[in-house]
Amino acid sequence: MPVGFEIEGHVAWITLNRPEALNAIDPESHADLVAAWKRFRHDEALRVAVLTGAGDKAFCAGVDLKRMGEFYAGAAGGQRLEVWNREPGIGGITRNLEVGKPVIAAVNGICLGGGLELALACDIRVASENATFGLPEVRWAIIPGQGGTQRLPRAIPESVALEMILSGQPIDAKRAASVGLVSQVYPLARLRAEAGAIASTIAGHPPRVVRAALDAVRRGKALPLAEGLRLEQELADPLRDSPDNREARAAFREKRPPRWADG
């Protein structure tokens, strides 16, 4: 299978599984990713997903140029635009597919082109020390087309984003952390455990509350501050005396771990 799907407790591990091709995305792995995200979205018991790549060399080297190039060569420009504006983007979550739950990218090595765009579509990014990040599309006479020109300048300083987009040159994990592209850098041997620990911590909180906080951040980024603050209150108020909140208070009084319901 070009994409693996494993469940550990409330965490889904989604793994790009084409290590011989540096986990580049071809039509089959794209279709598998779309199916994996939909499975994660609809399974109420799954609260967090971790996306990573098989092997120790690459998270994802981008789009398989030969295989995906067959699509571009075989379809007229208007037809391509119609498909891409309607269907999920490369890797699923890059466009037209929301899962509504937290997704962590555990970047284990090369993360280029569509691979970086896929990581940028995740909510939290952590990396191994051997990771590299880049958008080399200009070298292929194209521009990033799966969110790179839009998400990268929102994730890091615009000057750094433009340097990466216009030069096509990658940056290493140390610089990625310094500009905020990733939140943590770990030795490769520890990456899975550390990403899993973050996922488990998030999954240990009430799912409705986590989703509300995520929704507030995602939707609020596109709003002026005053509107964002109103959105925050609209999402926060129903939680203030919710069953989860009452359970949290009871667990505190009784000195026991809270028991959250799925959903």
Buried (B, 14 or more C-beta within 10 A) or exposed (E): EBBBBEEEBBBBBBBBBBBEBBBBBBEBBBBBBBEBBBBBBEBEEBBBBBBBBBBEBBBBBBBBBEBBEEEEEEEEEEEBEEEBEEEBBBBBBBBEBEBEBBBBBBBBBBBBBBBBBBBBBBBBBBBBBBBBBBBBBBEEEEEBBBBBBBBBBEBBEEEBBEBBBEEBEBBBBEBBBBBEBBEBBBEBEEBBEBBBEBBBEBBBBBBBBBBBBBBBEEBBEEEEEEEBEEBBEEBEEEBEEBEBBEBBEEBEEEEEEBEBEEE
